[in-house]
């Protein structure tokens, strides 16, 4: 289940090249971790270091070309990529800029159109001064967000298997949670115990873990743990994006300790029911907006005071969130083999939020859960 | 030891404003995780999600201003920041661009000079299309890399304490390694055991863990683990950047299993001696280049065939690597309270690399180790 056969990367590259031809684009440049990994299979936490830029160029035919610091030569050469061009980095005077310029000119031609993701959910991971130099020597870039987005939104069976595996691991860890946390622990101790359990169950990493506890409700659901002691009557939310082989799960669970008020139980049931409605709405040909509306209708009927999240779920993949978003205006057409989250949330009282999240894959006849479905009633520890 | 008192952020902001005044800069815009955290204290793994941009504006006087998605309002308001401006995100049509434009115009004036880090080791974390719109409506930015760099390179005692704590934790975990790994395990099992031990010893997270094993030597030192079985005669390198309260350690250790050849032992001793030479060379007023030369002289005398790393150590902080770099041309003057790594490495035979790394803080009279110094001879498990 580790890595991919070369055919996976061939298929990704060929799909990209088909879309490039339709758009009359001669080469695409990418430079962020998921983009480079998508085309090459190059997988390392070395991206944590901001020192060195890394580039991959997708030509109109043939394999992608890696233009990278020398420190990555051995690892990149172990992927399916044949053409690995390196420079000694860090080298602030010319950190790959001229090597990349030459490569792009060679691949795209002097007057070629070069695509670069410049739109929503993208950024260019290189110093802006260097990017400006690159742009002026190449007569600019054309936005290629739509191409990368449409490729990455549709997963292969091999990718879906990795998602399914990490979702099962995290589901197992959540099932253990009542045995791991209790009143009298600090939030920090509870976080630490849960993180260790996710790893023990087989996750590679837990890059994203947020959560909070609060007396009878929780205001801020993206918090880091504090030394607050968990008390009877508290609500607890944990939300984790964990990985297996570089693919994410992203779902949360809510619990109460010893007892819960009826309005908290009702809020839990409301978001659980909203998730059901979203799940029923997901099928090829529906849109992210119809899915949003299905969930929002349930939340409104249950007296939602709104929410600050800005959407009710999103794509999932090599990043904890990817395109598209379930919003009132997103309108992305849902297709088979998308991997999505459903994440309805509401404010059920001022300063009290409740958010549910599940992960699913879109099949020809509708959605299939990847996460093990949460209990329909608020679990009490 | 968690977080910082408000005075820490006041001091950072005032130092920044002093440098801004010297450069005639009216406001500075930052938008990456460490930059925003540096000025605000806002600390969340939510940055894993590429969907939403986050901005902080440092005015010429007074506290920084946060311009962020609504989902972060509660967490940001819990920091020392008073002025938190939010929009509902994701909103691709205008994801904070007009709110940020208004804020920068208000703070810097219509003709004000606005600084943005645009140089080495920086990038702008927002879609390039949005950045272009922002630049054109503001008459561009001026590079502020030198200001942010000079601030972040010098650590406060509170920051140094966090570095010291995580370095002790990871040193303890490395000391346990001979009890955790053995021949017959896979690389992946060894990684997993070591990661769990670092967390058990008290680290918050292990964002960076690379390593490899190899018969009598290791070629690629930034690798992810494989299913390769560890065998007698193997060398093992683990290199980890682990965190406590958002501050990194970054050092490695090398081991052999059951026995090692004399040339491997000699290579180990060469990089150990080079580290000693680098350590002796570090003092306020020296430069990163004199430190590089001190290490390189030892490596050359020991028959180094070169290395692909491109430098022999670097700054350490809220990121696993930060400015400056120990290279032949970096020439950064070393100052008191810098936190640095020493990372001499050599190829001792074709395809066989040996790299040592230690962490230190610069004091008035020289360097102090933060990592527990590696054994002078290659440890054999």
Interface residues (C-beta under 8 A of the other chain):
Chain A: X2 X43 X44 X45 X46 X48 X49 X50 X51 X52 X69 X70 X71 X72 X73 X74 X75 X78 X88 X89 X90 X91 X92 X95 X116 X118 X119 X120 X121 X122 X123 X124 X125 X126 X127 X128 X129 X131 X132 X143 X145 X192 X195 X196 X199 X200 X205 X206 X207 X208 X209 X210 X219 X220 X222 X223 X224 X227 X241 X308 X309 X310 X311 X314 X319 X320 X321 X322 X325 X327
Chain B: X2 X43 X44 X45 X46 X48 X49 X50 X51 X52 X69 X70 X71 X72 X73 X74 X75 X78 X88 X89 X90 X91 X92 X95 X116 X118 X119 X120 X121 X122 X123 X124 X125 X126 X127 X128 X129 X131 X132 X143 X145 X192 X195 X196 X199 X200 X205 X206 X207 X208 X209 X210 X219 X220 X222 X223 X224 X227 X241 X308 X309 X310 X311 X314 X319 X320 X321 X322 X325 X327
